Amino acid sequence: MDKDKLDSLLYSRVSSKNDNDSNENFKDHYLEQYRMYLHIFKSTSDRRNKSNEFFLGLNTAIIGVLGYLETKSVSNNTSVIFLFAPLVGIAICYCWYEIIISYKQLNKAKFKVIHNIEEKLPLSLFKTEWELLGKGNDYTKYRKLSSIEKNIPIIFIVLYAVIFSMGLPWDLISFFIK
């Protein structure tokens, strides 16, 4: 979205009055909205972290149960578990991956809004920080969290694929392939 469109959306209700009392109230109101928006931004980050904790815990539990069943060799029926549990795990990881992408897009939009608001404030703290970090383009200065974060579900998907392939009845499959 171009800057003019963002400005027209963000500042659609800006008062054009010039009296000092109204102007002071406007500045106070403006700063309060900025504070509230930063609070919303923080709560979004907290939700993102809780989401990651949930999916990491869920996948760890699935892998743990599969590991326990493998070491105990409870019964011959566990081979079905080693076929279906990895498929469920892959589906869960796919959802997790998509949620990470969604939070990445949401945070990107929130930062655009914050940077735009900061242009009207005396200091542009977030924009300055982003500049110092090379705008996320220089890996020696900053690695984007979402690019690291989305590797975790992919690692679990690979692990689930290995478990699934180990649970396949290869003797039966090789019979049909010959």
N, CA, C and O of each residue as an XYZ file, in Angstrom:
712
protein
N       0.848     -1.161      0.000
C       0.000      0.000      0.000
C       0.898      1.230      0.000
O       1.870      1.304      0.752
N       0.559      2.196     -0.855
C       1.395      3.388     -0.925
C       1.144      4.311      0.270
O       0.133      4.193      0.963
N       2.073      5.217      0.491
C       2.065      6.074      1.682
C       0.839      6.977      1.731
O       0.279      7.179      2.808
N       0.408      7.523      0.604
C      -0.759      8.419      0.597
C      -2.027      7.683      1.014
O      -2.842      8.220      1.764
N      -2.190      6.469      0.535
C      -3.358      5.665      0.901
C      -3.338      5.346      2.396
O      -4.363      5.441      3.070
N      -2.160      4.964      2.912
C      -2.022      4.682      4.336
C      -2.333      5.931      5.161
O      -3.025      5.849      6.175
N      -1.823      7.086      4.729
C      -2.115      8.344      5.435
C      -3.607      8.646      5.432
O      -4.163      9.048      6.454
N      -4.251      8.457      4.295
C      -5.684      8.779      4.222
C      -6.512      7.850      5.108
O      -7.529      8.268      5.661
N      -6.087      6.599      5.246
C      -6.786      5.681      6.146
C      -6.514      6.009      7.609
O      -7.426      6.046      8.435
N      -5.255      6.242      7.907
C      -4.836      6.434      9.288
C      -5.280      7.778      9.856
O      -5.636      7.871     11.031
N      -5.260      8.802      9.039
C      -5.556     10.149      9.524
C      -6.865     10.688      8.946
O      -6.985     11.885      8.684
N      -7.825      9.820      8.753
C      -9.088     10.229      8.133
C      -9.898     11.182      8.998
O     -10.736     11.916      8.474
N      -9.668     11.193     10.320
C     -10.451     12.041     11.217
C      -9.624     13.171     11.824
O     -10.024     13.754     12.832
N      -8.494     13.484     11.232
C      -7.646     14.537     11.784
C      -8.364     15.869     11.677
O      -8.856     16.240     10.611
N      -8.420     16.579     12.785
C      -9.082     17.876     12.844
C      -8.211     18.939     12.192
O      -6.987     18.922     12.326
N      -8.838     19.844     11.501
C      -8.084     20.923     10.864
C      -8.208     22.219     11.657
O      -7.790     23.274     11.180
N      -8.775     22.155     12.860
C      -8.909     23.346     13.697
C      -7.538     23.805     14.149
O      -6.627     22.999     14.343
N      -7.405     25.114     14.313
C      -6.124     25.668     14.689
C      -6.064     26.216     16.113
O      -4.997     26.651     16.544
N      -7.167     26.210     16.855
C      -7.090     26.792     18.189
C      -6.230     25.921     19.096
O      -6.221     24.697     18.965
N      -5.509     26.555     20.015
C      -4.505     25.874     20.844
C      -5.099     24.840     21.775
O      -4.511     23.773     21.950
N      -6.246     25.117     22.382
C      -6.855     24.176     23.317
C      -7.233     22.887     22.598
O      -6.971     21.788     23.085
N      -7.844     23.038     21.451
C      -8.235     21.873     20.659
C      -7.000     21.103     20.182
O      -6.996     19.873     20.143
N      -5.964     21.845     19.825
C      -4.729     21.238     19.337
C      -4.046     20.419     20.445
O      -3.538     19.329     20.179
N      -4.030     20.930     21.676
C      -3.452     20.195     22.801
C      -4.236     18.920     23.085
O      -3.652     17.861     23.314
N      -5.571     19.028     23.068
C      -6.410     17.841     23.277
C      -6.152     16.810     22.181
O      -6.120     15.605     22.431
N      -5.972     17.307     20.976
C      -5.705     16.412     19.852
C      -4.394     15.662     20.062
O      -4.326     14.454     19.836
N      -3.351     16.376     20.495
C      -2.046     15.734     20.723
C      -2.142     14.682     21.822
O      -1.588     13.589     21.696
N      -2.849     15.020     22.905
C      -3.015     14.056     23.992
C      -3.765     12.815     23.523
O      -3.400     11.685     23.847
N      -4.819     13.057     22.754
C      -5.615     11.946     22.231
C      -4.771     11.085     21.280
O      -4.839      9.856     21.303
N      -3.995     11.748     20.465
C      -3.122     11.083     19.507
C      -2.114     10.181     20.222
O      -1.932      9.023     19.847
N      -1.466     10.720     21.252
C      -0.492      9.934     22.011
C      -1.153      8.766     22.731
O      -0.573      7.684     22.821
N      -2.357      8.976     23.243
C      -3.063      7.892     23.930
C      -3.410      6.765     22.949
O      -3.292      5.588     23.287
N      -3.832      7.126     21.749
C      -4.120      6.096     20.732
C      -2.837      5.341     20.362
O      -2.859      4.126     20.163
N      -1.731      6.067     20.273
C      -0.450      5.433     19.960
C      -0.070      4.442     21.061
O       0.363      3.329     20.762
N      -0.224      4.826     22.311
C       0.063      3.928     23.443
C      -0.825      2.686     23.395
O      -0.362      1.565     23.603
N      -2.105      2.908     23.117
C      -3.037      1.768     23.037
C      -2.634      0.830     21.904
O      -2.700     -0.391     22.049
N      -2.222      1.397     20.787
C      -1.827      0.572     19.652
C      -0.580     -0.238     19.977
O      -0.472     -1.399     19.582
N       0.363      0.368     20.694
C       1.562     -0.376     21.107
C       1.194     -1.503     22.061
O       1.797     -2.575     22.019
N       0.210     -1.268     22.919
C      -0.270     -2.322     23.814
C      -0.893     -3.474     23.007
O      -0.666     -4.646     23.309
N      -1.667     -3.131     21.997
C      -2.273     -4.152     21.126
C      -1.167     -4.924     20.398
O      -1.252     -6.142     20.241
N      -0.144     -4.212     19.960
C       0.983     -4.849     19.289
C       1.659     -5.854     20.222
O       1.984     -6.967     19.808
N       1.869     -5.465     21.468
C       2.489     -6.357     22.456
C       1.605     -7.570     22.715
O       2.111     -8.688     22.814
N       0.301     -7.373     22.825
C      -0.587     -8.515     23.080
C      -0.610     -9.463     21.878
O      -0.764    -10.672     22.050
N      -0.461     -8.933     20.678
C      -0.369     -9.788     19.487
C       0.905    -10.630     19.546
O       0.886    -11.814     19.209
N       2.002    -10.023     19.970
C       3.261    -10.768     20.111
C       3.139    -11.839     21.187
O       3.661    -12.944     21.038
N       2.446    -11.504     22.273
C       2.232    -12.495     23.337
C       1.413    -13.680     22.826
O       1.717    -14.832     23.134
N       0.372    -13.385     22.041
C      -0.448    -14.470     21.457
C       0.386    -15.321     20.509
O       0.231    -16.541     20.465
N       1.252    -14.691     19.768
C       2.136    -15.420     18.851
C       3.023    -16.377     19.637
O       3.177    -17.539     19.260
N       3.604    -15.892     20.726
C       4.460    -16.745     21.557
C       3.676    -17.901     22.167
O       4.168    -19.030     22.194
N       2.477    -17.642     22.654
C       1.646    -18.710     23.243
C       1.262    -19.739     22.187
O       1.221    -20.937     22.467
N       0.985    -19.278     20.992
C       0.669    -20.194     19.892
C       1.855    -21.110     19.604
O       1.688    -22.319     19.448
N       3.042    -20.534     19.534
C       4.245    -21.335     19.288
C       4.495    -22.321     20.423
O       4.865    -23.470     20.184
N       4.292    -21.870     21.656
C       4.467    -22.771     22.803
C       3.483    -23.935     22.738
O       3.844    -25.079     23.016
N       2.234    -23.636     22.368
C       1.217    -24.684     22.263
C       1.614    -25.726     21.216
O       1.607    -26.924     21.497
N       1.956    -25.271     20.017
C       2.283    -26.208     18.946
C       3.579    -26.968     19.223
O       3.693    -28.147     18.889
N       4.544    -26.303     19.826
C       5.787    -26.992     20.182
C       5.503    -28.067     21.227
O       6.014    -29.182     21.122
N       4.700    -27.744     22.227
C       4.345    -28.725     23.259
C       3.555    -29.889     22.691
O       3.803    -31.041     23.046
N       2.609    -29.598     21.815
C       1.788    -30.640     21.204
C       2.645    -31.600     20.381
O       2.498    -32.818     20.484
N       3.536    -31.046     19.568
C       4.402    -31.897     18.746
C       5.389    -32.684     19.595
O       5.682    -33.842     19.299
N       5.899    -32.064     20.642
C       6.800    -32.772     21.543
C       6.078    -33.936     22.213
O       6.652    -35.013     22.378
N       4.826    -33.725     22.598
C       4.040    -34.799     23.221
C       3.808    -35.946     22.237
O       3.939    -37.113     22.605
N       3.466    -35.622     20.997
C       3.232    -36.667     19.990
C       4.512    -37.483     19.770
O       4.473    -38.713     19.764
N       5.638    -36.798     19.592
C       6.911    -37.488     19.380
C       7.271    -38.304     20.618
O       7.770    -39.424     20.502
N       7.020    -37.752     21.790
C       7.301    -38.472     23.037
C       6.490    -39.747     23.159
O       7.028    -40.788     23.536
N       5.205    -39.684     22.846
C       4.339    -40.875     22.905
C       4.811    -41.912     21.888
O       4.881    -43.103     22.193
N       5.134    -41.455     20.682
C       5.616    -42.396     19.665
C       6.936    -43.036     20.098
O       7.146    -44.230     19.880
N       7.813    -42.259     20.701
C       9.078    -42.809     21.207
C       8.848    -43.817     22.308
O       9.499    -44.861     22.347
N       7.928    -43.512     23.204
C       7.601    -44.439     24.288
C       7.050    -45.744     23.724
O       7.457    -46.829     24.140
N       6.118    -45.633     22.772
C       5.528    -46.843     22.179
C       6.573    -47.667     21.443
O       6.515    -48.896     21.451
N       7.517    -47.005     20.814
C       8.576    -47.714     20.083
C       9.471    -48.489     21.048
O       9.852    -49.625     20.767
N       9.800    -47.887     22.167
C      10.687    -48.582     23.116
C       9.975    -49.697     23.853
O      10.610    -50.683     24.226
N       8.683    -49.573     24.072
C       7.935    -50.579     24.832
C       7.392    -51.684     23.944
O       7.080    -52.772     24.428
N       7.276    -51.419     22.655
C       6.686    -52.398     21.732
C       5.454    -53.037     22.365
O       5.388    -54.252     22.549
N       4.470    -52.180     22.696
C       3.276    -52.600     23.426
C       2.548    -53.740     22.729
O       2.215    -54.743     23.361
N       2.298    -53.596     21.434
C       1.638    -54.672     20.681
C       1.910    -54.470     19.198
O       2.497    -53.471     18.782
N       1.475    -55.430     18.425
C       1.643    -55.320     16.979
C       0.720    -54.272     16.370
O       0.949    -53.814     15.250
N      -0.316    -53.894     17.100
C      -1.266    -52.896     16.591
C      -0.687    -51.485     16.616
O      -1.289    -50.562     16.065
N       0.460    -51.308     17.240
C       1.035    -49.971     17.296
C       1.524    -49.506     15.934
O       1.731    -48.308     15.737
N       1.716    -50.421     14.987
C       2.173    -50.004     13.661
C       1.158    -49.076     12.997
O       1.533    -48.205     12.213
N      -0.112    -49.256     13.305
C      -1.152    -48.356     12.773
C      -0.956    -46.956     13.349
O      -1.136    -45.959     12.649
N      -0.590    -46.888     14.615
C      -0.326    -45.593     15.254
C       0.839    -44.895     14.572
O       0.818    -43.677     14.396
N       1.864    -45.668     14.183
C       3.030    -45.089     13.536
C       2.743    -44.657     12.098
O       3.575    -44.002     11.470
N       1.577    -45.016     11.576
C       1.166    -44.524     10.260
C       0.261    -43.294     10.385
O       0.398    -42.341      9.618
N      -0.656    -43.317     11.346
C      -1.628    -42.228     11.448
C      -1.145    -41.050     12.296
O      -1.435    -39.900     11.967
N      -0.422    -41.314     13.370
C       0.065    -40.211     14.219
C       0.970    -39.244     13.442
O       0.840    -38.031     13.608
N       1.882    -39.747     12.600
C       2.687    -38.799     11.821
C       1.847    -37.953     10.845
O       2.154    -36.785     10.608
N       0.799    -38.546     10.290
C      -0.070    -37.771      9.393
C      -0.780    -36.654     10.156
O      -0.906    -35.531      9.667
N      -1.242    -36.983     11.362
C      -1.859    -35.960     12.215
C      -0.824    -34.895     12.570
O      -1.113    -33.699     12.531
N       0.371    -35.336     12.912
C       1.447    -34.398     13.245
C       1.795    -33.479     12.077
O       2.036    -32.287     12.272
N       1.821    -34.025     10.879
C       2.108    -33.205      9.685
C       1.002    -32.174      9.484
O       1.283    -31.020      9.163
N      -0.253    -32.582      9.669
C      -1.377    -31.644      9.531
C      -1.279    -30.523     10.576
O      -1.511    -29.355     10.264
N      -0.937    -30.885     11.803
C      -0.777    -29.898     12.872
C       0.360    -28.929     12.523
O       0.225    -27.718     12.700
N       1.469    -29.465     12.032
C       2.610    -28.615     11.669
C       2.280    -27.679     10.513
O       2.738    -26.537     10.479
N       1.483    -28.167      9.569
C       1.070    -27.307      8.457
C       0.242    -26.134      8.981
O       0.448    -24.991      8.572
N      -0.688    -26.419      9.883
C      -1.493    -25.341     10.494
C      -0.592    -24.370     11.251
O      -0.770    -23.155     11.160
N       0.367    -24.899     11.991
C       1.312    -24.070     12.741
C       2.092    -23.160     11.793
O       2.249    -21.968     12.056
N       2.570    -23.722     10.704
C       3.321    -22.955      9.705
C       2.475    -21.810      9.155
O       2.951    -20.683      9.021
N       1.224    -22.107      8.839
C       0.324    -21.081      8.303
C       0.036    -19.989      9.336
O      -0.080    -18.817      8.978
N      -0.078    -20.357     10.593
C      -0.295    -19.374     11.657
C       0.930    -18.464     11.794
O       0.786    -17.259     12.002
N       2.126    -19.032     11.678
C       3.348    -18.227     11.733
C       3.354    -17.212     10.595
O       3.681    -16.044     10.808
N       2.997    -17.646      9.394
C       2.946    -16.744      8.237
C       1.906    -15.642      8.481
O       2.145    -14.477      8.161
N       0.766    -16.012      9.045
C      -0.284    -15.033      9.339
C       0.196    -13.982     10.341
O      -0.032    -12.788     10.148
N       0.855    -14.427     11.403
C       1.395    -13.468     12.381
C       2.479    -12.592     11.757
O       2.597    -11.416     12.100
N       3.261    -13.149     10.857
C       4.279    -12.357     10.162
C       3.623    -11.230      9.373
O       4.069    -10.084      9.430
N       2.572    -11.556      8.643
C       1.860    -10.546      7.860
C       1.202     -9.504      8.759
O       1.225     -8.311      8.455
N       0.617     -9.956      9.864
C      -0.036     -9.048     10.799
C       0.982     -8.088     11.415
O       0.731     -6.885     11.488
N       2.122     -8.609     11.857
C       3.154     -7.752     12.446
C       3.735     -6.779     11.435
O       4.052     -5.639     11.775
N       3.875     -7.222     10.200
C       4.393     -6.341      9.152
C       3.453     -5.147      8.960
O       3.908     -4.010      8.833
N       2.153     -5.405      8.940
C       1.173     -4.323      8.808
C       1.198     -3.417     10.034
O       1.132     -2.195      9.902
N       1.292     -4.000     11.216
C       1.335     -3.202     12.445
C       2.566     -2.296     12.462
O       2.477     -1.141     12.879
N       3.705     -2.805     12.016
C       4.898     -1.964     11.984
C       4.755     -0.828     10.974
O       5.254      0.270     11.219
N       4.092     -1.062      9.856
C       3.860      0.024      8.901
C       3.018      1.123      9.537
O       3.290      2.310      9.356
N       2.003      0.720     10.276
C       1.157      1.704     10.961
C       1.974      2.456     12.006
O       1.906      3.683     12.085
N       2.742      1.730     12.803
C       3.561      2.361     13.843
C       4.561      3.336     13.220
O       4.720      4.450     13.719
N       5.229      2.941     12.150
C       6.193      3.828     11.496
C       5.502      5.080     10.970
O       6.044      6.181     11.057
N       4.312      4.903     10.428
C       3.582      6.047      9.901
C       3.180      7.000     11.020
O       3.307      8.216     10.873
N       2.701      6.467     12.123
C       2.323      7.304     13.266
C       3.551      8.044     13.804
O       3.469      9.220     14.157
N       4.675      7.355     13.863
C       5.889      7.962     14.410
C       6.368      9.162     13.592
O       7.097     10.010     14.106
N       5.966      9.238     12.330
C       6.342     10.400     11.522
C       5.726     11.681     12.069
O       6.232     12.773     11.811
N       4.640     11.554     12.819
C       3.961     12.709     13.391
C       4.402     12.975     14.833
O       3.976     13.957     15.441
N       5.244     12.112     15.373
C       5.720     12.243     16.750
C       7.146     12.807     16.761
O       7.840     12.767     15.745
N       7.575     13.326     17.905
C       8.929     13.889     17.974
C      10.028     12.855     17.706
O      11.045     13.181     17.094
N       9.830     11.614     18.159
C      10.832     10.563     17.964
C      10.229      9.397     17.192
O       9.055      9.068     17.358
N      11.039      8.783     16.355
C      10.622      7.586     15.617
C      11.453      6.410     16.109
O      12.409      5.987     15.459
N      11.074      5.897     17.258
C      11.874      4.861     17.907
C      11.902      3.554     17.125
O      12.974      3.001     16.881
N      10.733      3.057     16.732
C      10.679      1.774     16.027
C      11.322      1.876     14.642
O      12.029      0.966     14.210
N      11.073      2.978     13.958
C      11.654      3.158     12.627
C      13.178      3.243     12.716
O      13.882      2.679     11.878
N      13.688      3.950     13.733
C      15.133      4.055     13.928
C      15.733      2.687     14.216
O      16.762      2.316     13.650
N      15.081      1.941     15.100
C      15.554      0.590     15.416
C      15.595     -0.273     14.158
O      16.559     -1.007     13.939
N      14.566     -0.189     13.342
C      14.484     -0.976     12.106
C      15.604     -0.590     11.141
O      16.189     -1.448     10.479
N      15.895      0.708     11.069
C      17.006      1.176     10.227
C      18.341      0.625     10.737
O      19.173      0.170      9.952
N      18.536      0.670     12.058
C      19.773      0.157     12.648
C      19.948     -1.340     12.409
O      21.071     -1.841     12.348
N      18.835     -2.043     12.275
C      18.880     -3.486     12.020
C      18.928     -3.805     10.522
O      18.766     -4.960     10.127
N      19.147     -2.797      9.701
C      19.271     -3.010      8.268
C      17.964     -3.389      7.602
O      17.968     -4.013      6.541
N      16.851     -3.026      8.205
C      15.502     -3.315      7.699
C      15.288     -4.811      7.460
O      14.466     -5.202      6.630
N      16.020     -5.630      8.180
C      15.861     -7.072      8.048
C      16.516     -7.652      6.813
O      16.333     -8.831      6.510
N      17.285     -6.830      6.088
C      17.934     -7.308      4.860
C      19.372     -7.760      5.069
O      19.943     -8.427      4.206
N      19.962     -7.406      6.202
C      21.346     -7.753      6.495
C      21.360     -8.787      7.624
O      21.103     -8.450      8.780
N      21.660    -10.040      7.290
C      21.629    -11.126      8.277
C      22.651    -10.961      9.394
O      22.496    -11.543     10.467
N      23.701    -10.165      9.149
C      24.683     -9.955     10.212
C      24.147     -9.024     11.290
O      24.634     -9.038     12.420
N      23.145     -8.214     10.950
C      22.553     -7.295     11.920
C      21.287     -7.853     12.560
O      21.032     -7.634     13.744
N      20.506     -8.568     11.776
C      19.218     -9.053     12.299
C      18.671    -10.161     11.412
O      18.699    -10.071     10.184
N      18.181    -11.191     12.053
C      17.463    -12.260     11.335
C      16.008    -12.172     11.741
O      15.674    -12.154     12.926
N      15.167    -12.118     10.760
C      13.735    -12.007     11.034
C      13.264    -13.237     11.808
O      13.559    -14.374     11.438
N      12.533    -12.988     12.879
C      12.069    -14.063     13.749
C      11.223    -15.074     12.989
O      11.368    -16.281     13.183
N      10.345    -14.587     12.130
C       9.453    -15.514     11.426
C      10.211    -16.437     10.482
O       9.772    -17.562     10.243
N      11.339    -15.987      9.941
C      12.105    -16.869      9.046
C      12.783    -17.987      9.828
O      13.004    -19.074      9.294
N      13.112    -17.725     11.087
C      13.666    -18.767     11.947
C      12.530    -19.656     12.463
O      12.618    -20.884     12.467
N      11.476    -18.990     12.890
C      10.317    -19.641     13.515
C       9.674    -20.689     12.608
O       9.308    -21.772     13.066
N       9.540    -20.367     11.329
C       8.834    -21.297     10.439
C       9.650    -22.542     10.104
O       9.120    -23.484      9.514
N      10.942    -22.561     10.476
C      11.751    -23.767     10.279
C      11.375    -24.873     11.257
O      11.542    -26.054     10.951
N      10.871    -24.502     12.425
C      10.564    -25.506     13.452
C       9.464    -26.462     12.986
O       9.646    -27.673     13.104
N       8.319    -25.976     12.458
C       7.318    -26.935     11.955
C       7.858    -27.788     10.806
O       7.486    -28.953     10.665
N       8.723    -27.211      9.995
C       9.295    -27.968      8.872
C      10.163    -29.105      9.402
O      10.132    -30.211      8.862
N      10.936    -28.842     10.454
C      11.765    -29.890     11.063
C      10.885    -31.014     11.603
O      11.198    -32.193     11.433
N       9.779    -30.642     12.254
C       8.853    -31.665     12.760
C       8.213    -32.444     11.605
O       8.015    -33.653     11.717
N       7.890    -31.772     10.506
C       7.308    -32.464      9.346
C       8.292    -33.506      8.813
O       7.891    -34.625      8.495
N       9.562    -33.154      8.715
C      10.582    -34.110      8.248
C      10.670    -35.291      9.217
O      10.744    -36.445      8.795
N      10.661    -34.997     10.503
C      10.708    -36.061     11.514
C       9.491    -36.976     11.397
O       9.622    -38.199     11.460
N       8.318    -36.387     11.228
C       7.105    -37.194     11.055
C       7.166    -38.033      9.781
O       6.694    -39.170      9.767
N       7.741    -37.486      8.719
C       7.864    -38.242      7.468
C       8.777    -39.459      7.662
O       8.504    -40.534      7.128
N       9.842    -39.286      8.414
C      10.747    -40.409      8.701
C      10.017    -41.472      9.523
O      10.110    -42.664      9.233
N       9.296    -41.031     10.545
C       8.544    -41.982     11.388
C       7.495    -42.701     10.556
O       7.307    -43.909     10.701
N       6.816    -41.973      9.693
C       5.796    -42.578      8.831
C       6.428    -43.624      7.922
O       5.911    -44.733      7.787
N       7.556    -43.265      7.294
C       8.195    -44.214      6.368
C       8.707    -45.453      7.100
O       8.730    -46.548      6.538
N       9.113    -45.277      8.351
C       9.572    -46.436      9.129
C       8.392    -47.335      9.530
O       8.569    -48.532      9.753
N       7.199    -46.754      9.618
C       6.024    -47.525     10.001
C       5.357    -48.239      8.840
O       4.464    -49.063      9.040
N       5.794    -47.921      7.613
C       5.204    -48.576      6.445
C       5.592    -50.049      6.396
O       6.717    -50.415      6.734
N       4.662    -50.880      5.976
C       4.985    -52.310      5.814
C       5.773    -52.524      4.510
O       5.198    -52.850      3.472
N       7.085    -52.336      4.586
C       7.920    -52.370      3.383
C       7.926    -53.732      2.703
O       8.053    -53.801      1.480
N       7.795    -54.795      3.444
C       7.768    -56.116      2.813
C       6.538    -56.255      1.924
O       6.626    -56.836      0.843
N       5.407    -55.737      2.355
C       4.185    -55.779      1.566
C       4.302    -54.852      0.367
O       3.869    -55.201     -0.732
N       4.871    -53.694      0.562
C       5.030    -52.716     -0.519
C       5.985    -53.264     -1.574
O       5.726    -53.131     -2.770
N       7.078    -53.874     -1.149
C       8.061    -54.416     -2.121
C       7.454    -55.560     -2.921
O       7.837    -55.781     -4.070
N       6.514    -56.288     -2.332
C       5.824    -57.362     -3.043
C       5.057    -56.800     -4.235
O       5.071    -57.395     -5.312
N       4.384    -55.654     -4.055
C       3.591    -55.040     -5.115
C       4.448    -54.287     -6.131
O       4.037    -54.111     -7.277
N       5.613    -53.851     -5.725
C       6.476    -53.094     -6.631
C       7.168    -54.023     -7.621
O       7.426    -53.627     -8.758
N       7.469    -55.236     -7.215
C       8.173    -56.185     -8.106
C       7.332    -56.566     -9.209
O       7.748    -57.353    -10.059
